[in-house]
Amino acid sequence: MGGTHGRGHGNGNGNGNGHPFHLDDVSKAIIEQLQRDGRLPYSSIGKAVGLSEAAVRQRVQKLIDHGVMQIVAVTDPLQLGFARQAMIGIRAEGNLEPIADRLAEMPEVDYVTITAGSFDLLVEVVCESDEHLLELLSHRIRVIEGVRSTESFMYLRLHKQTYAWGVR
């Protein structure tokens, strides 16, 4: 299944130099087309938004280069041998950025966010087994300087997953 997926690349609101990236109506329409089907040919997108195939290709590349979106294959972890998914709430002290950076380097981690509320960070992980999750928690996450405590929320069944939330 293809689609745009904004969690893993960039923050979606900048161009790397600290200035917001401006999205015009045509770029927003391109994003919405790709959120519906990330495999749409540029020619089909062009017809829907009123641009040539080459112009769509150029705009899509610009959106990717600026971290506004990425195009990925969304997979089912169970089908790929990853039997355990979990969201881990982390309470921490001190500067959260270095902790978030360390977590983001771990291959099992597919989502890291700094939050306000009960947890300082939320981290989504995909592991091969409960034993793998235990090793990750005990020997790699809880030992990061500044991590005070963790709470794991294991996924029992994925009920809904969508990336077609549109644009504003």
N, C-alpha and C positions, 0 to 999 in steps of 0.2 A: 504494500500500500504506500503510495507516495503522498507527500504533502509538505506544506511549509511548517517549519518547526522552529519557534523562536526561543527555545530555552537554552540551547547549547552554544550559541555563537553571538557574541556581541550583546549589547544591552538594548538594541532596537531603537535607540533614540539619539544616536550620534554618528559622527563620521570619523572618529579617531582623533580629532583635533580639539575636542571639547565643545564644538558647536553642534546644535541640533541639526539633523538631516531633514530637509523639507520634503514632505510627501505631497505631491499634487494629486488631483482627482484621478488622473490616468494611472499613476503609479499605484494608488490605492485599489483601483479596479483590477490591475494586473495581479496584485497580491490576493485579492478575493478570488480571482479565477484559479490561481495556484493553490489556494487553501481548499478549494473544492476538489481539485485533481492536480497533483504536482507533476503529472506526466503529460499534461496538455501540450500539444505542439504550439510553438510560438505563432504559427499561422492562425490557429484557432483563437488564441488569445488576442491576436491583432485584430481579427474580425470583430470580436466582442468589444474591444476598447477603441477601435478606430485608428490603429497604427499598422505600419508594415511589419512583417516578420522581423526584419533587421532592427527596426526601432524597438520592438519588444525585447529582442535578444539583448540589445544594448542596455535597456532599462533594467532588465532582470539582473544583468551582471553588475550594474551600478548598485542595486539594492543589496545584492550579496556582498559586494566589496565594502559597503558602508555598514555592514552588520545589521541591517534592517530585517533580513530574513535569511534563511538557508533552506535548501531543498534536500530532504532526506527520505529514506525509506523507513517508515514506522513499522517496527517488527513486534512480534509476540515473543517475549523472552522465554516463555515455557517451551515454545517450539524450537528454540535455539539452545536448549539445555540449561537455562537459568531458572531453577525451580523456586527461588526465593527472591521476592522484591519487598522492599520496606522503605518507609519514610522514617528518618531518624531526626528527632528533635534534639538540638544541642544547646545546653546552657553553658555560657563561656564568660570569661572575664578578660578585660583588657581590649586591645585593638582586635576587631573581628576580621579585618581584611587578611592578615597573614594566615589565620585559621581557615578562612574560606579558600584561600589560594592553595593551601596544603590539601584540603579536601578535594578541590577541583582536579588535582593532579592524579588522584586515585582512579584507576581504570573502572572500578565497580561503580563509581559515582557518576550519575548522569544528570544531576540537578543539584545546584547549591544556591540557596538564597539567604540573604541576611534579612532578618525579620524583626518586627516589634511585637511584643506580647510575651507569652510564657517561655518561648524559646528564642534564642539569639540567632540561630541558624536552623534551617530545614534542609535536609540532604536526602535525596532519593538514591537508593542503591539497588543494583541488580546482582545477585549472587547465585552460584551454582547450587548451594545447599545451605541448610541451617548451620552446619559446621563452618562453612565459608563465611557466613554472616558473623558468627561468633568470633572468628579469627580477625575479621575486619574491624569489628567493634573493639575487641579487647587489646589487640596488638598494634592497630594502626590509627584508629580514631581517638580512643580515650587517652592515648599517650601524647597527643598533640598538646604542646604548651598552651595553656589558657582554657582548655576544655575542662569544665567542672563536672558535668553530668550529661548523660544521654538517655533518651527514651525512644524505644523502637515501636513502630506501628507496622506490623507485618500485613502485607496485602494477602487477602484470602481469595478475592476474585475481582477482576477489573470489570466494573459495571458500565463505565462510559469513559471514552477517551476521544477527544476531538481537538482539532487545531483550526477549525473554521469559525473563529470568533469574529471575523471581519476586521475592519479598520475604522478608525475615528478620524 
